[in-house]
Amino acid sequence: MTVARLRLAPAGETLFPARTGHGLSAFRALYRLQLGPHLDFAGARRLVPYLRALGVSHLYLSPSLQARPGSTHGYDAVDPRELSADLGGEDEFRALCREAPGIVLDIVPNHMAADEANPFWADEQQRRKVFDVDPETGWHRRFFTIDDLAGVRVEDPEVFELTHAKVLELVRDGSLDGVRVDHVDGLASPREYLGRLRDRGVGHVWVEKILERGEELRAWPVEGTTGYEFLNDVLGVFVDPAAEEPLTRLYAEVTGERRPFRAVADEAKLEQARSDFGREVERLRRLFDEPGLAEALASFRVYRTYVEPALGRVEAADRAEVEHAGLAERLARVLLLEQPGHEEFVTRFQQTTGPVMAKGVEDTAFYRYSRLLALNEVGGDPGRFGLSLEAFHEGQATRPPRSLLTTFTHDTKRSADVRARLAALTWLPDEWERLARTLAVEGEDEYHVLQTVVGAWPLEPERLDAYVEKALREGKRTSSWADPDEEAERRVQEHGRALLESREVERLVELVRPLGRELARGQLLLKLTSPGVPDIYQGDELETLTLVDPDNRRPVDWRLRERLLASGGDRKQRLTRQALELRARRADAFAGGYEPVDLGPDVCAFTRGGEVLVAVPLRPGAQVEVGAPWREVVPGLYER
């Protein structure tokens, strides 16, 4: 075996040196639990023995402060000073903390529910202090386009203390080991906010942040991101680039869409800026009356810049992004603080580009462009058809050592197993084309639904109906949330139900299913062994075929998982347990360096700390040949 493609390390050195420091190996793996009506604090506590046996080091809890009664997700807090009474209250939460191996909590500093149940919203004086309310109109800064989630003025030190008192108390007394910060790009100054968390003793912080291709995480006091970049990279190495031409041609013939994804996304972003974000554009115009503000908001290739008007801080990356956006000279000068007196405008403009990007790309364009739905994932670029091994290894090299490694979250459009099966279609492009033509699939909606049925089969008709409704309304062409066309939705739903009964579809599924499982297993093994902290979404240790929320928040069959693990586990669950056991036993190796290994173009291979070798085939039939001194632990995983 020889190290190939990337530069060789000098003798005695490693390409990615070990990071020393307290607790690096302690974060072995996080396990995300979605708390709500189906799982409260006591229910989570009952799962602790099972999760310990699986090998995770930390429970990763969805927002747990007091939300609206009956909240299914916790992102609509009404009182951040209290732990959720609906989930069991403070006593049950602390009992969970005492029994769990570790706890990481998802926190939501950007917004709370604009609800009379919220004491800060119900009181007019408190509302104007705590929330980002427009003094002229009484409107408030929204979370994306959701009117009943109002932006919080967390940049005010008093508001920060008020809304973070409970979280800081839990960190201080050792109940929490770290936090995940939701929607960090919505904050007025992410760097300042994250610095305040660090100064108050929150030592382990992950930010929900989408990094566009080529964008680097800013030098913030965080462990890293929640892992969308890894999700898309690890899928990309399993996509066969040779299938790009036939699948692109088929897509164009079936749907008539011949534009690249970027053109579809740019169009959708501009639509959103000119329509759903009209309120935000008007507020910006009152601060700085410049033509083309909607167009400017939609012109950025990243979620936002991070200029800090109060400090006069403009980084080189900010300047590069403003220049790339091609803005009018006067607007560009204002955004780069070269024309003073517009500080509030600069802050609010930056807080708005992210939501325009998210709504335009993830929540519109991803439902309009269906060349290969495996690529339509949060933080991904459907225009990038696959990823080279060189690029994958380079991504591994730059990832912070405790950044999260995910393949499935509550925010992803599909589960890892659905995405893997769809990616496996690139190994069978002729069979896929034959199916599409046999069924006479026509148009974007039918092609989108066909991929959905194949990816998530077996799928209950009611679940497919709900997905079709959401997909069509998010796409905003056949239907929309603002003006639903229920008759058009019903026609597409009927088409989907017919596909569920199709023998031709079933035959293709039987052909692609084993390939998808091999691809999913390969993704999983790379996630469990790469530099960073693996993040397992609830239930995903068994094959999980789910679609976008709320489908991915359905109840999990915990008894089945406990029973299987006690009897040795199914293949995926067993791999998870064995890989995490190795991470625990060889903690020094996994805290050490990462070296790419050349085992041929169809195998992704690397060593960790020189003591563990990972070798994952990327194509059907790819052979892995590993000699001495390696001993196989499980297929694809070896140790000295």
Secondary structure in CASP SS format (residue, H / E / C, confidence):
PFRMAT SS
TARGET T0000
AUTHOR 0000-0000-0000
METHOD secondary structure of the structure
MODEL  1
M C 1.00
T E 1.00
V C 1.00
A C 1.00
R C 1.00
L C 1.00
R C 1.00
L C 1.00
A C 1.00
P C 1.00
A C 1.00
G C 1.00
E C 1.00
T C 1.00
L C 1.00
F C 1.00
P C 1.00
A C 1.00
R C 1.00
T C 1.00
G C 1.00
H C 1.00
G C 1.00
L C 1.00
S C 1.00
A C 1.00
F C 1.00
R C 1.00
A C 1.00
L E 1.00
Y E 1.00
R E 1.00
L E 1.00
Q C 1.00
L C 1.00
G E 1.00
P C 1.00
H C 1.00
L E 1.00
D C 1.00
F H 1.00
A H 1.00
G H 1.00
A H 1.00
R H 1.00
R H 1.00
L C 1.00
V H 1.00
P H 1.00
Y H 1.00
L H 1.00
R H 1.00
A H 1.00
L H 1.00
G C 1.00
V C 1.00
S C 1.00
H E 1.00
L E 1.00
Y E 1.00
L E 1.00
S C 1.00
P C 1.00
S C 1.00
L E 1.00
Q E 1.00
A E 1.00
R C 1.00
P C 1.00
G C 1.00
S C 1.00
T C 1.00
H C 1.00
G C 1.00
Y C 1.00
D C 1.00
A E 1.00
V E 1.00
D E 1.00
P E 1.00
R E 1.00
E E 1.00
L E 1.00
S C 1.00
A C 1.00
D C 1.00
L C 1.00
G C 1.00
G H 1.00
E H 1.00
D H 1.00
E H 1.00
F H 1.00
R H 1.00
A H 1.00
L H 1.00
C H 1.00
R H 1.00
E H 1.00
A C 1.00
P C 1.00
G C 1.00
I E 1.00
V E 1.00
L E 1.00
D E 1.00
I E 1.00
V C 1.00
P C 1.00
N C 1.00
H E 1.00
M E 1.00
A E 1.00
A C 1.00
D C 1.00
E C 1.00
A C 1.00
N C 1.00
P H 1.00
F H 1.00
W H 1.00
A H 1.00
D C 1.00
E H 1.00
Q H 1.00
Q H 1.00
R H 1.00
R H 1.00
K H 1.00
V H 1.00
F E 1.00
D C 1.00
V E 1.00
D C 1.00
P C 1.00
E C 1.00
T C 1.00
G C 1.00
W C 1.00
H E 1.00
R C 1.00
R E 1.00
F E 1.00
F C 1.00
T C 1.00
I E 1.00
D E 1.00
D E 1.00
L E 1.00
A E 1.00
G E 1.00
V E 1.00
R C 1.00
V C 1.00
E C 1.00
D C 1.00
P H 1.00
E H 1.00
V H 1.00
F H 1.00
E H 1.00
L H 1.00
T H 1.00
H H 1.00
A H 1.00
K H 1.00
V H 1.00
L H 1.00
E H 1.00
L H 1.00
V H 1.00
R H 1.00
D C 1.00
G C 1.00
S C 1.00
L C 1.00
D C 1.00
G E 1.00
V E 1.00
R E 1.00
V E 1.00
D C 1.00
H C 1.00
V H 1.00
D H 1.00
G H 1.00
L C 1.00
A C 1.00
S C 1.00
P H 1.00
R H 1.00
E H 1.00
Y H 1.00
L H 1.00
G H 1.00
R H 1.00
L H 1.00
R H 1.00
D H 1.00
R C 1.00
G C 1.00
V C 1.00
G C 1.00
H C 1.00
V E 1.00
W E 1.00
V E 1.00
E C 1.00
K C 1.00
I C 1.00
L C 1.00
E C 1.00
R C 1.00
G C 1.00
E C 1.00
E C 1.00
L C 1.00
R C 1.00
A C 1.00
W C 1.00
P C 1.00
V C 1.00
E C 1.00
G E 1.00
T E 1.00
T C 1.00
G C 1.00
Y H 1.00
E H 1.00
F H 1.00
L H 1.00
N H 1.00
D H 1.00
V H 1.00
L H 1.00
G H 1.00
V C 1.00
F C 1.00
V C 1.00
D C 1.00
P H 1.00
A H 1.00
A H 1.00
E H 1.00
E H 1.00
P H 1.00
L H 1.00
T H 1.00
R H 1.00
L H 1.00
Y H 1.00
A H 1.00
E H 1.00
V H 1.00
T H 1.00
G C 1.00
E C 1.00
R C 1.00
R C 1.00
P C 1.00
F H 1.00
R H 1.00
A H 1.00
V H 1.00
A H 1.00
D H 1.00
E H 1.00
A H 1.00
K H 1.00
L H 1.00
E H 1.00
Q H 1.00
A H 1.00
R H 1.00
S C 1.00
D C 1.00
F C 1.00
G H 1.00
R H 1.00
E H 1.00
V H 1.00
E H 1.00
R H 1.00
L H 1.00
R H 1.00
R H 1.00
L H 1.00
F C 1.00
D C 1.00
E C 1.00
P C 1.00
G C 1.00
L H 1.00
A H 1.00
E H 1.00
A H 1.00
L H 1.00
A C 1.00
S C 1.00
F C 1.00
R C 1.00
V C 1.00
Y C 1.00
R C 1.00
T C 1.00
Y C 1.00
V C 1.00
E E 1.00
P C 1.00
A C 1.00
L C 1.00
G C 1.00
R E 1.00
V C 1.00
E C 1.00
A H 1.00
A H 1.00
D H 1.00
R H 1.00
A H 1.00
E H 1.00
V H 1.00
E H 1.00
H H 1.00
A H 1.00
G C 1.00
L C 1.00
A C 1.00
E H 1.00
R H 1.00
L H 1.00
A H 1.00
R H 1.00
V H 1.00
L H 1.00
L C 1.00
L C 1.00
E C 1.00
Q C 1.00
P C 1.00
G C 1.00
H C 1.00
E H 1.00
E H 1.00
F H 1.00
V H 1.00
T H 1.00
R H 1.00
F H 1.00
Q H 1.00
Q H 1.00
T H 1.00
T H 1.00
G H 1.00
P H 1.00
V H 1.00
M H 1.00
A H 1.00
K H 1.00
G H 1.00
V H 1.00
E H 1.00
D C 1.00
T C 1.00
A H 1.00
F H 1.00
Y H 1.00
R C 1.00
Y C 1.00
S C 1.00
R C 1.00
L C 1.00
L H 1.00
A H 1.00
L H 1.00
N C 1.00
E C 1.00
V C 1.00
G C 1.00
G C 1.00
D C 1.00
P C 1.00
G C 1.00
R C 1.00
F C 1.00
G C 1.00
L C 1.00
S C 1.00
L H 1.00
E H 1.00
A H 1.00
F H 1.00
H H 1.00
E H 1.00
G H 1.00
Q H 1.00
A H 1.00
T H 1.00
R C 1.00
P C 1.00
P C 1.00
R C 1.00
S C 1.00
L E 1.00
L E 1.00
T C 1.00
T C 1.00
F C 1.00
T C 1.00
H C 1.00
D C 1.00
T C 1.00
K C 1.00
R E 1.00
S C 1.00
A H 1.00
D H 1.00
V H 1.00
R H 1.00
A H 1.00
R H 1.00
L H 1.00
A H 1.00
A H 1.00
L H 1.00
T H 1.00
W H 1.00
L C 1.00
P H 1.00
D H 1.00
E H 1.00
W H 1.00
E H 1.00
R H 1.00
L H 1.00
A H 1.00
R H 1.00
T H 1.00
L C 1.00
A C 1.00
V C 1.00
E C 1.00
G H 1.00
E H 1.00
D H 1.00
E H 1.00
Y H 1.00
H H 1.00
V H 1.00
L H 1.00
Q H 1.00
T H 1.00
V H 1.00
V H 1.00
G H 1.00
A H 1.00
W C 1.00
P C 1.00
L C 1.00
E C 1.00
P H 1.00
E H 1.00
R H 1.00
L H 1.00
D H 1.00
A H 1.00
Y H 1.00
V H 1.00
E H 1.00
K H 1.00
A H 1.00
L H 1.00
R H 1.00
E H 1.00
G H 1.00
K C 1.00
R C 1.00
T C 1.00
S C 1.00
S C 1.00
W C 1.00
A C 1.00
D C 1.00
P C 1.00
D C 1.00
E H 1.00
E H 1.00
A H 1.00
E H 1.00
R H 1.00
R H 1.00
V H 1.00
Q H 1.00
E H 1.00
H H 1.00
G H 1.00
R H 1.00
A H 1.00
L H 1.00
L H 1.00
E C 1.00
S C 1.00
R H 1.00
E H 1.00
V H 1.00
E H 1.00
R H 1.00
L H 1.00
V H 1.00
E H 1.00
L H 1.00
V H 1.00
R H 1.00
P H 1.00
L H 1.00
G H 1.00
R H 1.00
E H 1.00
L H 1.00
A H 1.00
R H 1.00
G H 1.00
Q H 1.00
L H 1.00
L H 1.00
L H 1.00
K H 1.00
L H 1.00
T H 1.00
S C 1.00
P C 1.00
G C 1.00
V E 1.00
P E 1.00
D E 1.00
I E 1.00
Y E 1.00
Q C 1.00
G C 1.00
D C 1.00
E C 1.00
L C 1.00
E C 1.00
T C 1.00
L C 1.00
T C 1.00
L E 1.00
V C 1.00
D C 1.00
P C 1.00
D H 1.00
N H 1.00
R H 1.00
R C 1.00
P C 1.00
V C 1.00
D C 1.00
W H 1.00
R H 1.00
L H 1.00
R H 1.00
E H 1.00
R H 1.00
L H 1.00
L H 1.00
A H 1.00
S C 1.00
G C 1.00
G C 1.00
D C 1.00
R H 1.00
K H 1.00
Q H 1.00
R H 1.00
L H 1.00
T H 1.00
R H 1.00
Q H 1.00
A H 1.00
L H 1.00
E H 1.00
L H 1.00
R H 1.00
A H 1.00
R H 1.00
R C 1.00
A H 1.00
D H 1.00
A H 1.00
F H 1.00
A C 1.00
G C 1.00
G C 1.00
Y E 1.00
E E 1.00
P E 1.00
V E 1.00
D E 1.00
L C 1.00
G C 1.00
P C 1.00
D C 1.00
V E 1.00
C E 1.00
A E 1.00
F E 1.00
T E 1.00
R E 1.00
G C 1.00
G C 1.00
E C 1.00
V E 1.00
L E 1.00
V E 1.00
A E 1.00
V E 1.00
P E 1.00
L C 1.00
R C 1.00
P C 1.00
G C 1.00
A C 1.00
Q C 1.00
V C 1.00
E C 1.00
V C 1.00
G C 1.00
A C 1.00
P C 1.00
W C 1.00
R E 1.00
E E 1.00
V E 1.00
V E 1.00
P C 1.00
G C 1.00
L E 1.00
Y E 1.00
E E 1.00
R C 1.00
END
